[in-house]
Amino acid sequence: MLRKPQSQTLERLKQIVGPSGFSEDPHEIAPHLIEWRNRVVGRTPLLLKPANTSEVAEVVRVCAEAEVGLVPQGGNTGLVGGQIPRADGGEVLIVMSRLHAIRRVDAVDNTMTIEAGCTLAEAQRAASEVDRWLPLSLAAEGTSQVGGNLSTNAGGIHVLRYGNARAGVLGLEVVLPDGQVWDGLRTLRKDNTGYDLKQLFVGAEGTLGIITAAVLELFPRPAQVTTFLASVSDPTKVLELLQLARTTGDTILAFEMISRFALELVIRHIPGTSDPLARPAPWYVLADLTLAREQSEALLASAQDKAVLDDAVLASGAAQARALWRLRESISEAQKHEGASIKHDISVPVSHIPAFVAEALAAAARLIPGIRPVPFGHVGDGNLHFNFTQPVGADASTYLARWDELSRVIHDLAFAHGGSISAEHGIGLFKREEGRHYKSAVELDLMRRIKEALDPKGIMNPGKGIA
């Protein structure tokens, strides 16, 4: 049973991090206590800002001794509440932003050793400075931090080619729940000497330890990338275009599906955006390919000849490519302007996408007449952000009260298609019970046993995840 931190424990924690390493100022703490979707507000008696791994380790040791819960937070861009302390105010919040050193970038080994508090954008720039590429890319990369990206096993637009965040991790440095530091910062691609311990902590959402540094794999920057936006009639055509693109070889970097209503929201609410095609269409594909321009032109011409797509625009250069990707990356922000949203981060096998989309849209319309679907996402790897905006004129609170009801419908359909209720956002606080509903008894038991073995006092991010 965890205890609320007493004054003597709080004083010890302050002494560890020093005057610059903590805050009790409600105004400074407040932004760290609410998640991006404003669904939950937490409380904490103390915000800790350690400057190095040793301070993190000492903080954890004190919390373990006092049996006080500890919530790690990166850039606070998580979408399932995993980074927010609970409302009872019994947990200490530890942010990682001062651990932001890029310890080493090695262009020969194609590796980067980086601390957890670096933003993903900072990591990408450091790789670029040695003419290398870090393929992990998210809409929130200017704010999200590497530690959080790894703790949630972030996905993003390049999963189709490079895999989720865990695929690019070669080594980790982790503070364990008893305050010990595991130094697993290895740069090896091959190390077959036992359990792959780093993968326990990637995707664990801070429930097994605190990632303080990582070795990430880098890649040569693609010599050429072309970007296109194509309009299609339905999700079946989206998959036909995907299969046609695959005939060009291993050239697909990103392949996104966007609904017409999602695009309309961006054009309506995000300044400086416009419809890139002359005629509206029900669905769109936004893709990056490592092809020369003339090869991409040939692909699009072939697709049009085969009646796979209706129209397309091929970016003329980097500026137009950025403008096209801005349309995709602004969907979540644009949706905020239309009222309350109920959101889902599901995945199904790619071949099941058309059937799932048709069934899920019909089921949602039956459940809540007038509901406005905003589906979009990483169709190349089967991950859709299957979101719904409230009906026009509906009361926001009344609509949001049906979140669990609608989610069960969408999640049941995803599960029936062999899918997952959380493709890249994790479980956190919001999907804890849903996760338990769909996991087998064997899976749940294995997860609990791992949690109990590593964190017997249950101090690490209490109440989050499935275990």
N, C-alpha and C positions, 0 to 999 in steps of 0.2 A: 504493500500500500504506500503510494507516494505521499510525501508530506509537503505542506506549503513552506516555502523558504522563510526561515526565521532571520531576524535582524543580524545575528552574528554570522550566518551563512552569507548573507548579502554583503556584509562588510569584507569578508574574506575574498569574495569574488571581485569586489572593487579593487582590493589591494593587488590582486593578481594582474589585472589589466592596466592599472594606473589611471590617473585622472583623465587621460584622453581616451580611455578604453571602455567607458560606460556612460550611460545616461539614465537619469530618472526624470528628465524633462518631458512632461506629457505631450508637448508640441512636437518634439523630436521623435518620440516613440510612436505617435499616432499613425503615421503613414505605414509603419511596419505591422500594424495590427489589423489591417483590412486588406482582403485580397482583391484582385483586379475586377472581379465581377460584383463586388460589394455584397456578397451573400452572407458573410460572417465577419463579425468584429470580435477580436480577442482582447485579452488583458495580460499584462505582465508587470511585476514589481520592478524589473530591471532589464535594461537593454545592454548587452555586452558586445564590445567591439574589439576582440583580441587582435594583436598585431602580428602574431606568428604562431607556429604550430605548438611550441612549448606552452604558450599561454592558453591555447585551446585545451591542451592536455591537462593542465593544472585546473582549469575551470571544470572540466568533466570529472576529475578526481574528487573535487570538493562536492560537486552535485551528487556523485555516486555515494560518497560518505554520508551526506545529509539526506539521501533518498529524495532528491528534488528533481522534478522533470525539467528537461532541457530541450528547447525547440531550435534547431538550426534553420537559418534563412539565408538565401542567396540574394538575387535581385528582386524577389517578391513578385515574380511574373507567373507563378504557378496558378493553375486554373481549377484545382480541386481542394484548395484550402490546406494542403499539407505543410505549408510554411508558417501558419498562423497559430499562436498559442490559444489554448482554450479559454473560454469566457470566465472561468472561475478565478483567474489570476494567480494560479498556483505554479506556473512554469516560468522559468527564466528564458529569455529570448537571446540567441547569440547570432549576430550577423557577421558575415565573412568578408566584407568589403575591404578591410585593411590588409588582408592576405592577398595582395594583388601583384606579386612579383612574377615576372617571366624569367624563370631560373636559367633556362637554356633552350636555344633553338639550334638544331643540328641538321643542316641541309644534306649531309652525307648519310646519316642514319634516317633522315626523314622523320624526325621526332621533335616534339616540343615538351619541355617540362615546365609546368605552369601551376600557379597557386589558384586555389578554389575561388577567390574573390575577384579574379579578372573577369571582365565581361567577355562574352563570346566575340563581340566585335573587336575588342582589344587583341584577343587571341588570333583572330583572322588577320589583323594588320601585322602582327608580329611574324606570322608565317609568310605573309606577302613580302616582307622586307628581305627575306632570303630566297625570294622567288619560289615559294612553296605555297600550298593551298590546304586550308583546313575546311573540309567539305560540309561540316555541320553548319546548317543555316536555318534560322528561325525568324519569324516576324519580329520577335522581341529581342533580337540579338544585341541591340545597343544597350539593353538593361539587364537581361538575364546573365547570370554568372556561371562559369564553368562548373563549379561545384554543384550548383543546382541542376544544371543540364545533365550532369552525370547521375546525380542522385535520383532524378526522375526518368533517366534513360530517354532523353529527349529525341524526337524524331526529326521533323522538318522536311524540307523539300527534296533532299538528296538521298533519302533512304533507299530508293529504288536501285541506286548504283552503289552506295557506300554503307548502307545499313544504318540502324539506330546508333545512338551515342555509344553504346557499349562496344560496338564493332570497332571503334577507333581508339579504344583505351588499351594501352600496353602495360601501364602500371599505375599504382595509386599509393598515396600516403594517407593513412586513416587514423584518426583518434578513436580508440575503442571505448566501449561504455564504462570500463574501469579506469580510463585515463592512460592506458598504455598506447604507444604509437607504433603502428605497423608500417614499416618502411618497405613498401613494395614498388618503389619507383624504378622499375626495370624497363629497359628499352628493347628487350628481346621480342622477336616475333614467335620464337619457338622455345618453350620452357615446359617440358612435359615431366614435371617432378612432383606431381600431387594435385590436390584440389586447386582449381583456378580461383583463388580467394578474392581477387579483385571483383569478380562478377557477383559475389555476394552483396557488395556495397553499391554497385551500379544498379539503379532502379529500386533501391531499398528505401528511398525517400527519408533518409536520415534516421531510420528506426534501428539500425544496427551499428552505427558509428558516424563520425563526421569526416567527410572527405576534405582534406586540407591542401592536397596537391595531386597532380596527375601527369602522366606521360601520355601524350596524344600522338597518334600517327598522322603524318603529313603526306601530301601527294604533290606530284608535279602539277603546276597549273595547266588546265586544258589549253591547248594551243589555239583553239577556235571554238566559240560557242555561238550558236544562233538561237534566237528566241522567236516563237510565233504564238499568235492567238488565233484559234480557229473556231468557227461556229458550227454546231452540229444539231441534229434534230432530237436525239435522245441518248441515254447512256449506253445503249447497244452500239451506237456509232462511235461513242467515245472509245469503247474497247476495240472496235475495228481499227480506229486510227492508231491506238496503242500497238496493236499487232503489226500494222503496216510500218510504223516507226521502228519496230524491233527488227524488221528485215534489213535495216541499214547497219546492223551490227550492234555492238555494245556502245551505243552513242547517246542513250537517254540519260540526262542528268536529272531532269525533273519533268513530271507529267501530272498536271493538276486539272481537276474538273471544277467548273464554276457554274452555278445556276444563273438564269437571267435575272431573277429577283435580287440575288446577291450583287450582281454587277450594277443593277439599277440603284441599289442603296448607296453604293460607293459614289456613283456619278451624282446622286442627289445630295450627298452630305459631305463629301471630301473635296475641298477646294482644289482646283487645278487638274481635276480628272475629267475625262470625256469618253464617250463611246468610241472605241477604235474602229468599229465596222459600220457600214452604211445601214444595214438592216438588222433588227433584233432577231435573236434566235433563242430557243428554249435553254440551250446548254452551250458551254464553251470549254475548250481545252487550251491551257497555257503550258507551253513546254520549252525546255532548254535542251538542245542537242549539240553534241560535239561534232558538228558537220560544217563543212564550208557552205557559204551562202547558196551557191548553185545546187548543191546536193539537197539542201532543205527546200529550195524552190521546186526541185524535181519531185521530192516526197509529197509536197502539198499539191502539186499538179496531178500526180497519180491519185491521191486521195480524192480530189475533186472529180477526176474522170471516173472513178469507181463509185461515185455518189456517197462517199463516206463523210465528207464535209460540205458545207454550203458556201462558206467564204472564209478567208483567212488574211491576216496581215503578218508579214515577216519583218521583224524589227530591222530598221536600216542601220542601226548602230547601238552603242552602249546606252545613250540617252533614251532612245525609244524603248529599248529592252527594260530599262529601269522603270519607265512610265507604265509599261504593261504589267510588270511585277508589282508596282504600287497598287494597281487595281486589286490584285489578289491579296496583298498584305494588309489592305485597309478594310477588309470586309467586317472583321470583328468590331473595329472602331465605328464604322458606319452603322452597324446594327444597333448600337447604343442609342442612336438618334430616333429610332422608331418605336421606342418603348421597351417593355420587358422582353427578355429572351430566355428560352429554355434550350440548353445546349447539350450536345452529345458528341463524344469522341470515340466513334466505333470503328472497328475494322471487320471486314469479311473477306473471304477469298476473292481475288479480282474478278474471277468468272461469275461470281454471284452478285456483283454490284447492280446490274440492271434489275434483276428480280427483287433484290432487297429494297432498292430505291422505290420501285413501283408499289410494293407492299407497304413500306413504311409511310410513304406519303398518303396513301389511301387510309391507312389505319389512323394516322394523326388527324386527318380531315374528319373522319367519323367521330373521333373522340372529342375534338374541339372545333366545331364548325367556324370557318373564317380564319383559322390559324394560317400563318404565312411562313412557309418553309424557306430556309436559307441554307441549302446543302452546298458544300464545297469541300475540296480537300485533295489529298495525295492519292488520287485514284490509281496511280501506277503501282502502289504497294497495298492498295485495298483499304486505306484509312480515310474515312469521311468525317468531317465535322458537320454532323447532321443537326443543324440548329433550327429553331422555330421562333419567329417573332409573334408577339401577341396579335390577336385580331384587331382591326381598326376600331378604335373607340372603346376597347375593353379596359376594365380596371386592372392595373398592373399587379396589384397584390393578389387579387382573385385569380388571375392567370398564373402567377408564380406558385400559388398554393397547389397547383395541379402538376408541379414538376415531377414528383415521384410517380404519379399515375401515368403521365406520358412517358417518362423514362422507362418504366417497366414494359410498356408496349414496344418501344424502340429496342430496348435491350433484349427482350424475348425474341424479337425477329432476328437481331444480329446473332444471338446464340443459336437459333434454329438454323441459320445459314453457316454454322461452324465458325462464328466470329468472336470478337471480344468487345466488352463494354468499355474498355479504355485502351486505346491504341498507343497513345504517346503522352497523355497527361498524367497517368498514374492513378492511384486510389485515393491518397490523401485522407481528408476528413469526409468529403461529400460522398464518395463511392464505397465507403467501408462496408456497409450492410449489403449493398448491391454486389460487391465483390464476393462476399461470403455466400450470397445466394447462388451464384453461378459456379463457384469452385467446388470440386469434389471433396469428400471428407478426407481422402488421402492427401490431397494437396494442402488443405487447411492444416492438417496435423503436421505435415512436414514443415510448413512455414512457422507454426507455433513453436516447434521444437528448435528450429534455428534461432528464433527470437529469444527463447528462454535460455539457450546455451550461451549466446553472446551477450545478452542484456537481461540477466536474471532479475534485476531490480526494476526493470521496465522504465528507466529514466529517459531513454532516447525517443524523442518525438512521440510522447504518449498519445494513444487514441488515434493514431494514423496508420494507414495501411490495413492489411487484412489480418495479419498475425496478432 
